[in-house]
Amino acid sequence: MERFLNKVAIVTGSSSGIGAAVAHQLAREGASVVINSSSSVEAGRGVAIGLDRSLYVQADISRADDAQRLINETINHFGRLDILVNNAAITKSIPHADLDLVTDEIFEDILRVNVIGGFRLIKLALPHLRASGDGAVVNVTSIAGVRPTGSSIPYAVSKAAMNHLTQLVANVTGPTVRVNAIAPGLVRTPWTTDWGAVHDAMEHLAPLGRSAEPEDIAVAVCDACASPYLTGQVIVVDGGLTLR
């Protein structure tokens, strides 16, 4: 399928893991893709080299100047923007019970990237997405924003904020721009490489009997990008884990 032929997409945080898988899936379906990372420059360039129509832009979305440059370089290179996938995020593993370990600095850093940066990018992209006539935003969040779980309380709070932000923004950007969120469960990414026991437990915990691969989430993201009558939805993609 080439559902995104002649469309241009930005995927933030796409040097590895879910973001890289989303970029590859969009490209397979015809899109030109802007690869982005804040620090993993060589990895990001490597992803871009592997795609037919691509551009790599190093930018830290928590910085206003960088976010604006990401949009500007996309428009200067491709002349349009049709899809924004807000995937960039940071976290810090802190047991939920250890409240004293959650410093103001940690909380602020996570919110600055995961929420403020994502919202800023939506605002900057919106004029171009509207000009497309069929713009789509997909925020990659987490089941940590749906139920009390996740690598830390600040991370979970940031993902809950992005879920709600998705609905709020979707309510005011139609009919030309659709905004949805994909909330993954446990995914085998560089973040979770040392979570072997947790991945193994998914065989018994989740109805589908395994953790997700990045490609599983990428398919869901692309489906949300393409669905013409879907907006304001938070779609949980967790192999059924939240059913139990």
Secondary structure, 3 states (H helix, E strand, C coil): CCCCCCCEEEECCCCCHHHHHHHHHHHHCCCEEEEEECCCHHHHHHHHHCCCCEEEEECCCCCHHHHHHHHHHHHHHHCCCCEEEECCCCCCCCCCCCHHHCCHHHHHHHHHHHHHHHHHHHHHHHHHHHHHCCEEEEEECCHHHCCCCCCCHHHHHHHHHHHHHHHHHHHHHCCCEEEEEEEECCECCHHHCCCHHHHHHHHHHCCCCCCECHHHHHHHHHHHHHCCCCCCCEEEECCCHHHC
